[in-house]
Amino acid sequence: MNIDQLQQQYNEQRRQEKRKIFAFQFVILIGLLLLWEVTTHFRILDPLIFSSPRAVGSMFIAKISDGSLFPHIAITMFETVVGFILGTLFGTLLAISLWSSKTFADVMDPYLVVLNAMPKVAIGPIILVIFGPNMLAVLVMGVLISVIISTLVIFSAFQQVNENYVKVMQLFGASKYETFRHVILPASTPTIISTLKVNVGLSWVGVIVGEFLVSSSGLGYLIISGFQVFNFTLVFLALLIIIVLATIMYKGVEMIERKVLEKQ
Amino acid sequence: MTFLDVKNVTHHFFKEQQVATALENVNFSVGAGEFVSFLGPSGCGKSTLLSLLAGLLTPTAGEIQFAGDVEIGYMLQQDFLFPWKTIEENVALGLTLLKRENHDIVDELLEQFELAHTKKLYPPQLSGGMRQRIALARTLAVKPTLLLLDEPFSALDFRSKLSLENFVSETLKQFSTTTILVTHDISEAIAMSDKVFIFSARPGTILKSFIIPQEIRELTPFDARNAPAFQVLFQEIWEELDTDEY
């Protein structure tokens, strides 16, 4: 046996291993759907509450063909993406302002602790009253839920940058802005990106809760309206779409992360 | 010609619970183009002295006077090159910050240091010795008139350390930069300097100074270690430090 053959053998083993894992994953998915279908078909689980894959599937096709589903998906996607970008952006800006003045950071400290501890969804009704029952209220909800935690995580990343890098900058007489641009920001980029990943999840929470409250459009609205008229097929449909979209977004951010970290 | 005059410098560090005296009554002067070393135990305030000279700290008492304008170059124990910048960008850092962008200087230095091929690489791709040479290039790019070396060889393996000593010594002779080296390595201090100051343990103060004989100065740091006069001087300094419970 020569080295090339062994290498091929190794690769073949790896491929088989991967195929096996994928097969298991696929079987579990099909199994779960089957279990869901069978148990609701034979009324072991109440189909009124648990619907069924077939009912959800046919509702999906019906709602796609009459075009009534797409606007809801588009609205929720838009709100989530905007909420998540603004949440991270505001969080980063706030962290920068905390970093630029130690006094400001010390003064703000207890307020940030309180705001971070507070469950943001609890102030949903107040936001609804302030901004009115519209998309703005949903966006505010989506931003609010991620902004404080982003601020805290990014600020602590700024503080953990090796002080000797900062010393090198001081020795060249660098200004605070220059130190930030050449050292603090590039050194903290990995943390900012991983905050992005957390914020994808948080923004979905904020937006869905926002849509529950505002109750005029979006996937969160579909869930709440389906619930109110006991149409659980609609609830499951919206839920499955949210799961798929949230996963795609998360994977997207992960890809961006890999690209950025590769460059470093 | 005196380049730097340090008079009665004392420095304290203030903490809530206590006041620590890092330096006490330090007096010395350095001539233009001279290479002087400060030798002493760790924590004796040698680095504090360099921070004072670099203007990062202000002494609680005493005076530091330079003859004319001074551009300071400072080299730390480790390279602290920015891993997110290329070698070229790292070397150009000082020039960029001083708004004196001049890529000829960077190219020339890298050429001279035989590291031109690493220009587009990133610091983690280089060995420790190479990285420390790049750090020296970054420091020299702004054409400092006073170079401060804070144990720049201490983080390297012995072989890299010896070859870098030779390299630094040779380079600085060409640039004829006034240099202050801080170290706890007796051999290194003798092999590289014109003058050696012995520092006491904290609070740091100068106990004694040694002038290095011409015959050692003329040799490269590596060859200096084998000179007969070297051993004699080594013994003398060793005993001096020993009485100070080094």
Interface residues (C-beta under 8 A of the other chain):
Chain A: N162 N164 Y165 K167 V168 M169 Q170 L171 F172 G173 A174 E178 H182 V183 P186 A187 T189 Q264
Chain B: A54 L56 I72 Y74 L76 Q78 F80 F82 P83 W84 K85 L93 G94 L97 L98 V142
